[in-house]
Amino acid sequence: MEKNAGTIDRIVRVVIGIILLYAVATGKVSGIVMYVAGLLGLMMLVTAALAYCPLYPIMKINTASK
């Protein structure tokens, strides 16, 4: 698994992930949106931590510096 997410990409993912999880934790969203936001928030944090996005190879994107 080669890294394909660059530094700025990872920072943006962390910020979005934290915002989504904050919205879930504080009850700003409810119902099905709560579950979707929670799942997306976790996915964003995991992909940022691993520096790998599984969708990038499919779309032929690589934001990591070479």
C-alpha positions in Angstrom: 0.0 0.0 0.0 1.9 3.0 -1.3 1.1 6.4 0.3 -1.0 8.5 -2.1 -2.2 11.4 0.2 0.0 14.4 0.7 0.4 16.6 3.8 -2.2 19.2 2.9 -4.7 16.5 1.8 -4.1 14.8 5.2 -4.6 18.0 7.2 -7.9 18.7 5.4 -9.1 15.2 6.1 -8.3 15.5 9.8 -10.1 18.8 10.0 -13.2 17.5 8.2 -13.1 14.2 10.2 -13.0 16.1 13.5 -15.8 18.5 12.4 -18.0 15.5 11.5 -17.3 13.6 14.7 -17.9 16.7 16.7 -21.3 17.2 15.1 -22.2 13.6 15.9 -20.9 13.8 19.5 -22.7 17.0 20.3 -26.0 16.0 18.7 -25.9 18.6 15.9 -27.1 15.8 13.5 -29.5 13.0 14.2 -31.1 10.0 12.5 -29.4 8.4 9.5 -27.3 11.6 8.9 -25.7 10.9 12.3 -24.5 7.5 11.3 -23.3 8.7 7.9 -21.4 11.6 9.4 -19.9 9.4 12.0 -18.7 6.8 9.5 -17.4 9.5 7.1 -15.6 11.2 10.0 -13.9 8.0 11.0 -13.0 7.2 7.5 -11.4 10.6 7.0 -9.3 10.2 10.1 -8.2 6.7 9.2 -7.2 7.7 5.7 -5.3 10.7 7.0 -3.4 8.5 9.5 -2.5 6.0 6.9 -1.8 8.6 4.2 -3.7 6.3 1.8 -7.0 6.8 0.1 -8.4 3.7 -1.5 -10.4 5.8 -4.1 -7.3 7.7 -5.4 -5.8 4.8 -7.4 -9.2 4.3 -9.1 -9.4 7.9 -10.0 -5.6 8.0 -10.8 -4.9 10.7 -8.2 -1.8 11.0 -6.1 -1.3 14.1 -3.9 1.8 12.7 -2.1 5.1 14.2 -3.0 7.5 12.0 -4.8 
